[in-house]
Amino acid sequence: MFCERPKSELKALNGKLSKCFNIDGRFCGTDCSDLMPLIDGLNGNKRIRVQETVLERLDMFLEEKQMAELAQNMTPPAANLKNKLYPYQKDGVQFGLFKKAAALTWLI
């Protein structure tokens, strides 16, 4: 996060910022998702600018977190395959189903 105004002009924002940042300006939340309420609360505030790289990292973190939750709670749909999958193949499909990219190879 970046602010162009002097700290003395930001007294109204200090309460919001102190929930995620310590006095030195370091992030003190448990994980990146702690920034979401802050970003929502600062939406439209021209005194605070969230760098694009922060938003990209936050998006990536939340996507990975959501995929991990889906992987735990969802079973893959039954596929209409010519042959049945071996157990290790089923494990491989389950592993790669909720990843951005995965290469599964089996010797034939």
Secondary structure, 3 states (H helix, E strand, C coil): CEECCCHHHHHHHHHHHCCCECCCCCECCCCHHHHHHHHHHHCCCCCEECCHHHHHHHHHHHHHHHHHHHHHHCCCCCCCCCCCCCHHHHHHHHHHHCCCCCCCCCCC
